[in-house]
């Protein structure tokens, strides 16, 4: 790789020293992949130069990275890492109910702009304080409000991206006349539209059957979402969202936003028996909750054990005040730590209407004889969400001798089957005598399972494949998806063949070839995944 040519031609920084290479060898996953080069592109021209450089130099490929919070190894690669949070970090002013952002903008800064107008992008993940917009788009992120509002794919209205020919293109929803004009173009862009349209048209039934029967999915390419036949709209943004940087380099995204409700209340349930869980979920969902979250006894105990650190993560300076605020929880758990804590949030612009909604919700749950309380104050509500959001960070920082190992971290099944699914999932996990936390979006049937393992121990490392095989087989048995939000990356791409079958996996490969025939964007993700490669790159430190 001719480092001097890049340094001479790029406006941004080109770095190859060991300290930087080490830093960008890891993300929030259990993998370590050392790149050859790290580049901080400064402008659009830099990206175009890099794409053309990769085309002209066999073996060179580009992997985009923003916040580095990915849990799958998605932004890791052996060639050139493009880091966007240094220069591509501009967020524009809100116009009406939409906003445009570059990929390196951190969500916390993005939200400051939207809140000025009383608006929000409701697909923010639990890592909202440290994740970036580029990763949210690349992974089709979701979070606590996805139950009501849907994932990132629902809010992207336009994407700009540099494709493998070295040019930037604009993607947005097209009506039939606009699509026809695109397909008549005798150029790279026209060829993409023609081939993609033919692929989708000729495989409609197959794609319809392939779409996972759950409310959220980030596995594979979302080919089933591109063509809305009812409205006769063809929308390639639906393909780019969740494509994990494998089709091109996204330079700018425009989102539509939603208004924030003025008032919210949280119903907290300490559940000691999982048997009525599915019926509880079915009773809650008709009330239209803003969010319906959960975390298990291990997560709850973690927050109590590391209470001071948890308080710091919350940004709380008054520890005594926070301790007093946890008094209701102490009273609720006197009879024992619950198996699951359920958090059901209702919201409205009218406080009286919200009181009535909450009363109706409580009444619908009385037959279950549950241990419940209502949190109304914002601090009270936030502490519960903080336990759910920050548990992964606490695990990463506080457990000595063991590391978080997110490889089965994002499974989803139909919530109506949770009472059957969760006991069988726990039985599998218990077979391996490992410590783990289980939290997630119970209203969607989506769970984040985080084992704690000593990755230096070859015996514990050997568990990973076998455990993943068993958990994913269970998920497939229940008609679910192996990733609702976190995407495929190094760890799940090899399982896409088993999830979707040869025909659909072949269509994924065809999509990759349409956009990226030279395979210069984020190799080994979405297609051509190698499980042994992933296992060989599990970090040992």
ZASEVEX-36933 format. One line per 10 residues: number of its first residue (from 1); their letters; for each residue y, z, x of C-alpha. Coordinates in steps of 0.5 Angstrom, whole numbers. Layout:
<recs>
NUM> A> Y,Z,X  ...
</recs>
This chain:
<recs>
1> XXXXXXXXXX> 0,0,0  7,-2,3  11,4,2  17,1,6  17,-5,1  18,0,-5  23,5,-1  27,-1,0  27,-4,-7  27,2,-11
11> XXXXXXXXXX> 33,6,-13  29,12,-15  25,16,-10  19,14,-7  15,20,-4  8,21,0  8,28,3  2,32,2  6,38,-2  9,33,-7
21> XXXXXXXXXX> 2,29,-8  -2,36,-9  3,38,-14  2,32,-18  -6,32,-17  -6,37,-23  -4,38,-30  -6,43,-35  -13,40,-35  -19,43,-31
31> XXXXXXXXXX> -18,36,-26  -15,35,-20  -14,27,-18  -10,26,-11  -5,20,-12  -3,16,-6  4,16,-8  9,19,-13  15,15,-15  21,18,-19
41> XXXXXXXXXX> 24,11,-22  31,11,-23  32,6,-28  29,0,-32  29,-5,-26  25,0,-22  20,0,-27  19,-7,-27  19,-8,-20  13,-3,-20
51> XXXXXXXXXX> 9,-7,-25  10,-13,-21  8,-9,-15  2,-7,-18  0,-14,-20  1,-17,-13  -3,-12,-10  -10,-11,-12  -13,-4,-13  -6,-1,-14
61> XXXXXXXXXX> -4,2,-21  1,6,-25  0,12,-29  6,15,-33  8,22,-33  13,27,-36  12,34,-37  5,35,-34  2,39,-40  -3,34,-42
71> XXXXXXXXXX> -10,38,-42  -15,32,-41  -13,29,-34  -9,24,-38  -3,23,-33  -7,24,-27  -9,18,-22  -11,16,-15  -6,10,-14  2,11,-16
81> XXXXXXXXXX> 4,17,-21  11,15,-24  15,21,-26  20,21,-31  23,28,-32  28,27,-26  32,21,-29  29,18,-35  31,24,-39  37,22,-43
91> XXXXXXXXXX> 37,24,-51  42,20,-55  46,23,-61  43,24,-68  45,18,-72  43,19,-80  36,22,-79  34,18,-73  35,20,-66  33,16,-59
101> XXXXXXXXXX> 30,19,-53  27,17,-46  20,19,-44  22,25,-39  26,29,-44  23,36,-45  22,37,-53  26,44,-52  32,40,-50  31,34,-55
111> XXXXXXXXXX> 31,40,-61  37,42,-59  40,36,-61  37,35,-67  38,42,-70  46,41,-69  44,36,-75  39,41,-79  34,36,-77  27,37,-73
121> XXXXXXXXXX> 21,33,-71  16,36,-74  10,34,-70  12,39,-64  6,42,-61  4,49,-58  7,47,-52  14,46,-55  18,50,-49  15,46,-43
131> XXXXXXXXXX> 12,39,-46  16,32,-46  17,27,-51  14,22,-47  7,26,-47  8,27,-55  8,20,-56  3,18,-51  -2,23,-54  0,23,-61
141> XXXXXXXXXX> 2,30,-61  1,35,-67  2,42,-68  3,48,-73  7,43,-78  3,37,-78  -1,40,-84  5,38,-88  9,33,-84  3,29,-80
151> XXXXXXXXXX> 3,27,-73  8,24,-68  5,17,-71  9,18,-77  16,19,-74  16,13,-69  20,8,-72  21,4,-65  19,4,-58  21,0,-52
161> XXXXXXXXXX> 16,-1,-47  15,-5,-40  8,-9,-41  4,-12,-35  8,-18,-35  14,-14,-32  18,-15,-38  21,-10,-43  20,-11,-50  22,-8,-57
171> XXXXXXXXXX> 16,-6,-62  18,-4,-69  15,-5,-76  15,-13,-78  14,-16,-85  10,-22,-85  15,-27,-84  17,-23,-78  10,-23,-75  9,-30,-76
181> XXXXXXXXXX> 15,-32,-72  13,-27,-67  6,-31,-67  9,-38,-66  12,-36,-60  9,-39,-54  10,-33,-49  6,-27,-47  9,-23,-53  7,-28,-58
191> XXXXXXXXXX> 0,-28,-55  0,-21,-56  2,-21,-63  -3,-27,-64  -9,-24,-61  -8,-17,-64  -7,-20,-71  -13,-24,-71  -17,-18,-68  -15,-13,-74
201> XXXXXXXXXX> -16,-19,-79  -23,-21,-77  -25,-13,-76  -22,-10,-82  -28,-7,-85  -31,-5,-79  -24,-1,-77  -24,2,-84  -31,5,-83  -29,7,-76
211> XXXXXXXXXX> -23,11,-78  -25,18,-77  -25,22,-84  -21,27,-82  -13,28,-83  -12,28,-75  -15,24,-70  -13,22,-63  -19,19,-60  -19,11,-58
221> XXXXXXXXXX> -14,6,-60  -11,7,-68  -13,0,-69  -14,2,-77  -7,4,-77  -3,-3,-75  -4,-7,-81  -1,-4,-88  -4,-9,-92  -1,-6,-98
231> XXXXXXXXXX> 6,-7,-96  4,-13,-91  7,-9,-85  5,-10,-78  7,-5,-74  5,-4,-66  8,2,-65  2,5,-69  -2,3,-63  2,5,-57
241> XXXXXXXXXX> 3,12,-60  -3,16,-58  -5,10,-53  -4,15,-47  0,10,-43  -6,5,-42  -2,-1,-45  5,-1,-42  10,4,-39  14,7,-45
251> XXXXXXXXXX> 22,7,-43  25,9,-50  23,12,-57  26,12,-63  24,17,-68  26,19,-76  27,27,-77  26,31,-83  31,37,-85  29,44,-84
261> XXXXXXXXXX> 28,49,-90  33,54,-90  28,60,-92  21,61,-90  15,67,-91  9,68,-87  3,71,-91  -2,74,-85  -9,75,-87  -14,79,-82
271> XXXXXXXXXX> -21,76,-84  -27,80,-82  -32,75,-85  -32,68,-84  -37,66,-90  -31,66,-95  -27,62,-90  -28,55,-93  -26,57,-100  -20,61,-98
281> XXXXXXXXXX> -18,54,-95  -19,51,-101  -15,56,-105  -9,56,-100  -8,48,-99  -6,47,-106  0,51,-105  3,46,-100  4,51,-94  9,48,-88
291> XXXXXXXXXX> 3,51,-83  -4,54,-84  -6,57,-77  -11,61,-74  -13,65,-68  -19,69,-66  -21,76,-64  -21,74,-57  -14,71,-57  -11,77,-61
301> XXXXXXXXXX> -14,82,-56  -11,78,-51  -4,79,-54  -5,86,-54  -8,87,-47  -2,83,-44  3,86,-49  8,86,-43  7,79,-41  7,77,-48
311> XXXXXXXXXX> 13,80,-49  16,76,-43  13,69,-46  17,71,-52  23,72,-49  24,79,-51  28,84,-47  27,90,-52  20,92,-51  20,98,-55
321> XXXXXXXXXX> 23,94,-61  17,89,-60  12,95,-60  15,97,-67  15,90,-70  7,90,-68  6,97,-72  4,93,-78  -1,90,-74  -4,96,-71
331> XXXXXXXXXX> -5,99,-78  -8,93,-81  -13,93,-75  -15,101,-75  -22,99,-79  -23,94,-73  -21,87,-70  -21,81,-75  -26,75,-73  -20,71,-75
341> XXXXXXXXXX> -12,72,-76  -10,67,-81  -2,65,-82  0,61,-88  7,59,-88  11,57,-94  18,55,-94  24,53,-99  31,51,-99  31,56,-105
351> XXXXXXXXXX> 30,64,-103  28,66,-111  23,59,-111  20,61,-105  19,69,-107  15,65,-113  11,61,-109  9,67,-104  7,71,-110  3,65,-113
361> XXXXXXXXXX> -1,64,-107  -2,72,-106  -5,72,-113  -10,66,-112  -13,70,-106  -14,76,-110  -21,75,-111  -23,75,-104  -20,82,-103  -17,81,-97
371> XXXXXXXXXX> -13,85,-92  -6,81,-92  1,82,-91  8,78,-92  13,77,-86  20,75,-88  24,76,-82  25,71,-77  23,76,-71  17,78,-75
381> XXXXXXXXXX> 14,71,-77  16,68,-69  11,74,-66  5,71,-70  7,64,-68  8,66,-61  1,69,-60  -2,63,-63  3,58,-58  2,62,-52
391> XXXXXXXXXX> -5,64,-52  -7,59,-47  -1,60,-42  -3,68,-42  -10,66,-40  -8,61,-35  -4,67,-32  -7,73,-33  -15,72,-32  -17,74,-25
401> XXXXXXXXXX> -23,70,-22  -23,65,-28  -19,59,-30  -18,56,-37  -23,50,-38  -20,46,-43  -26,41,-44  -28,42,-52  -21,44,-53  -19,40,-59
411> XXXXXXXXXX> -25,39,-64  -23,37,-72  -28,37,-78  -26,37,-85  -24,44,-87  -28,44,-93  -34,45,-88  -31,50,-84  -36,56,-87  -42,52,-84
421> XXXXXXXXXX> -39,49,-78  -36,55,-75  -42,60,-74  -46,54,-71  -40,53,-66  -40,60,-64  -48,60,-64  -47,54,-59  -42,58,-55  -45,64,-55
431> XXXXXXXXXX> -51,61,-52  -47,60,-45  -45,68,-45  -38,65,-43  -31,68,-45  -27,64,-49  -21,64,-54  -21,60,-61  -15,58,-64  -12,52,-68
441> XXXXXXXXXX> -10,49,-74  -15,52,-79  -11,48,-85  -13,41,-82  -20,44,-79  -17,43,-72  -19,48,-67  -18,49,-60  -23,52,-56  -21,55,-49
451> XXXXXXXXXX> -27,57,-45  -26,62,-38  -30,60,-32  -30,61,-25  -30,53,-23  -32,55,-16  -39,57,-18  -43,51,-19  -47,54,-24  -42,55,-29
461> XXXXXXXXXX> -39,48,-27  -46,45,-29  -45,48,-36  -39,43,-38  -43,37,-39  -49,40,-43  -44,45,-47  -39,39,-49  -45,35,-51  -48,40,-56
471> XXXXXXXXXX> -41,41,-59  -39,34,-59  -46,33,-63  -44,38,-68  -38,35,-69  -41,28,-70  -46,31,-75  -40,34,-79  -36,27,-79  -31,30,-75
481> XXXXXXXXXX> -27,28,-69  -27,30,-61  -20,30,-61  -15,31,-66  -8,32,-62  -10,32,-54  -13,25,-53  -18,23,-49  -16,23,-42  -21,23,-36
491> XXXXXXXXXX> -26,28,-40  -27,25,-47  -26,17,-46  -33,17,-44  -35,20,-51  -32,15,-55  -38,10,-54  -42,15,-58  -37,17,-63  -35,10,-65
501> XXXXXXXXXX> -41,6,-63  -41,-1,-59  -38,-5,-63  -31,-1,-64  -31,1,-57  -32,-7,-55  -25,-8,-59  -22,-2,-56  -24,-6,-49  -21,-12,-52
511> XXXXXXXXXX> -14,-9,-54  -14,-6,-47  -15,-14,-44  -10,-16,-49  -4,-12,-46  -6,-11,-39  -11,-16,-37  -10,-14,-29  -12,-6,-31  -5,-4,-28
521> XXXXXXXXXX> -4,2,-33  -7,9,-33  -14,6,-31  -20,10,-34  -17,13,-40  -19,10,-47  -24,5,-44  -28,5,-38  -29,12,-38  -34,15,-33
531> XXXXXXXXXX> -36,22,-34  -39,23,-27  -32,21,-24  -29,27,-29  -34,32,-27  -33,30,-19  -26,32,-20  -26,38,-23  -22,43,-19  -25,49,-15
541> X> -19,53,-14
</recs>
